[in-house]
Amino acid sequence: NYGDINDSAYYYSMLGKVRLQEKDYPGALKYLNLGLQLDSIIGEESAAVSNMVEIGLVYISMHDTATANQYIRKGFMLLGEMKELPLIEDAYEAVADHYAEIGMPGESYKLLKTLLILQDTLHSQELNELIAKKEAGYQNEKKQHDYDNLKKNAEIESLSLSRTRF
């Protein structure tokens, strides 16, 4: 049943996050991987990516930055494709905070700097899309207004012709 799988995926993900907070890294990996597998099966992309980044956080906590970076890079790449700014912001901030907590401020700084660039880029894209939509709406209104004017002028001409015939 889809609901059962969805509930299980959520449960495993939350359990993995709790285990990470408790510094039970093997338990965290076990449950986050189960959540990731189930989310992938049911097509919950954003939840799967969240689990991927969380798994990266576990590996950061374990000081295995090579493995952590594999999960985090893949998660960031998928988030970039999804273009969901709130998820991107949360992921970058969480990873940056984790690096800072384990004494790697340089890595933390790099991530926060990258996040600022991404935010600027995504906000610019959103603004350009909004401007394009407004322009298209204006053009449609203008065309409708022109059409309405032509229709009124045709009606006026038609009335004028009918008056001249009587």
N, C-alpha and C positions, 0 to 999 in steps of 0.2 A: 504494500500500500504506500502510495506517494507521501501521504501525511506522516505515516510512521517513519519513513526514511528521512523525511525533512526534519521531523522532531528529533530523531536520533542524531542526525548530522549536527544540529544546533546543540544538543546536549553534549556530544563529544567535544565540540569546539569550546564550549564554555568550561567543561571539565579540564580541558587542556590548558586554558588560560588560567584557571585557578591553580592548577599544578605548577605552572610557570611562576606564579606569584609566591607559591609555597617553596619554590626552588627544588621541586621534584622534577628534574629535567627528563629522566626516562619516562615518567608518567605523563608529563606534558607532551613529549614527542609521540607517545603511543596514542593519546586521545586526539591530538591535533591532526595526526596522520589519518586516523579513522574519520574524523570530520571532513578532512580534505577529500578522501576517497568518496565518501557519500555525497558531498556537495558536487563533486565532479560527475558522479553518476546521474544525479537529478538535474544537473545543469545550473546550479546556483553559482554563477561565475564570481560574483562579488564576495560571497562567503568563502569560496574556494581560495580566492586570492588572499583574503584576510587570513585564512589558515596558513597559507604559504608564508606570508610575512611573519606571522606568529611563530612558525617553525624556525624561521630565520632568527627571531629574537631568542628562542631557546638556545640555538647554537652560539649566538653572541654571548649569552650568559655562561655558556660552557667554554668560552674563549676559543671556539672553533670558527674563526672568522671566515675561513675559506668556504666551509660548508654553508655558513650563514649567508654569505654573499651570493651563493648560487640561488638559494631560495628567495632572498630579498630582491636580487636583480630580476629574476623571472616574475616575481610578484609586481614589482614596479613597472616592468614592461607591459604586463597584462593590464594593470591599472591605467597606464598611459593610453592603451588601445581603447579602454572603456570610457575614457575621458570624464570620469566622475570625480570632480575636484574635491568634494568632501572626503571621499575615500582616500584619494591621493594624499591630501593634507594629513589625515590621521595616520596613514602608514609612514610617511616620511618623519613626522614628529615622533611617533613611537620608536622608530629605529634610531633616530638621532638621540632621543632621551636614553635609550638603552646603551648606546655607545658611550654617552657621557657618564652614565652610572658605572660602567666597568673601567673607566679611566682612559677612554679614547676620545678626547675632545676634538682632535683633528678630524676624525671620521664624522663626528657629530656636526661639526661646522660645515664640512663639505656637503652633507645631506641637507642641512638647513639652507645653504646657499643655492643648491640645486632646486629645492622646493620653492624658493622665492622666484627663480627664473621660470619654473613651470607655472606658478600662479600668475605671473605677468603674462605669459604666453596664452594660457587658457582664458584668462580674463579678456585679453585682447581679442581672441577668437570669438568669445561670447559677445563682446561688444560689436564686432564686425557683423556677426550673424543678426544681431538685433537691428543694426542699422540697415542691413539688406532687407530684412522683413518689413521694416517701416517704409523703406523706399518702394518695395513691391506693393505694399498697401496703398501708398500715396499714388503710385502709377495706376493701380486698379480703380481707385476713386476718381482719378482724373479722367480715365477712359469712360467710366460710367457717367460722369458729369458731361463729357463731350457727347456721348451717345444720347443722353437725355436732352441736351440742347438741340441736337440734330433732329430728334423726334419731335420736339416742340416746334421747331422751325418748319418741319414738313407739315405739321398739323395747321400751323398758321397759313402756310402757302395754300394748303388744301381748302381752308376756309375762305381765303381771299379769292381763289379761283371760283369757288361755288357762289360767292357774292357777285362776282363780275358776270356770271352767267345769268343771274336773275335780273 
